[in-house]
Amino acid sequence: MIKGQKVVCIDDTFSDLIRAIYKQLPVKGATYTIREVFLGREKIVKGGDTATVGLLLVELTNPPDPFHQGLQELGFSSERFAPLEELPPEEIEETVGAGDDHADYWKN
């Protein structure tokens, strides 16, 4: 996952602790834009020291992580999201133009 990529939430099940400390949470099926990708940890959720890939989203902002020395914003595990399947621009033009007598309309 990379900055600027569109993703869809596939898991919006959160514990009561997470619901209490976050201001905004993602909703299953909703589309978001990745604002930042960072190396996270599961300490807040599972009490461990293992690393995870965390995401900050353009559409959601949250308070600082109370367990992070640098007070980084609370983010979300990348495992809660799937990449949104988007066609590259050249494939969209080919799809629209295929068998369409009015294909020039879309190119204006």
VENBELNOR-V936481 format. One record per residue. N is the residue number from 1. RES is the residue in one small letter. D_CENTER is the distance of its C-alpha to the mean C-alpha in whole Angstrom. Layout:
BEGIN
N,RES,D_CENTER ; N,RES,D_CENTER
END
This chain:
BEGIN
1,m,8 ; 2,i,9 ; 3,k,9 ; 4,g,9 ; 5,q,8 ; 6,k,7 ; 7,v,5 ; 8,v,6 ; 9,c,7 ; 10,i,10 ; 11,d,11 ; 12,d,12 ; 13,t,15 ; 14,f,16 ; 15,s,19 ; 16,d,21 ; 17,l,21 ; 18,i,17 ; 19,r,18 ; 20,a,21 ; 21,i,19 ; 22,y,16 ; 23,k,16 ; 24,q,13 ; 25,l,11 ; 26,p,8 ; 27,v,11 ; 28,k,11 ; 29,g,11 ; 30,a,10 ; 31,t,7 ; 32,y,5 ; 33,t,5 ; 34,i,5 ; 35,r,8 ; 36,e,9 ; 37,v,9 ; 38,f,12 ; 39,l,14 ; 40,g,14 ; 41,r,17 ; 42,e,17 ; 43,k,20 ; 44,i,19 ; 45,v,19 ; 46,k,21 ; 47,g,24 ; 48,g,23 ; 49,d,23 ; 50,t,21 ; 51,a,18 ; 52,t,14 ; 53,v,11 ; 54,g,9 ; 55,l,6 ; 56,l,7 ; 57,l,5 ; 58,v,8 ; 59,e,9 ; 60,l,10 ; 61,t,12 ; 62,n,14 ; 63,p,17 ; 64,p,18 ; 65,d,18 ; 66,p,22 ; 67,f,22 ; 68,h,21 ; 69,q,24 ; 70,g,22 ; 71,l,20 ; 72,q,17 ; 73,e,14 ; 74,l,13 ; 75,g,10 ; 76,f,8 ; 77,s,9 ; 78,s,7 ; 79,e,10 ; 80,r,8 ; 81,f,6 ; 82,a,8 ; 83,p,8 ; 84,l,9 ; 85,e,13 ; 86,e,14 ; 87,l,18 ; 88,p,19 ; 89,p,21 ; 90,e,24 ; 91,e,24 ; 92,i,23 ; 93,e,27 ; 94,e,28 ; 95,t,27 ; 96,v,28 ; 97,g,31 ; 98,a,32 ; 99,g,35 ; 100,d,35 ; 101,d,38 ; 102,h,36 ; 103,a,34 ; 104,d,35 ; 105,y,34 ; 106,w,30 ; 107,k,31 ; 108,n,32
END
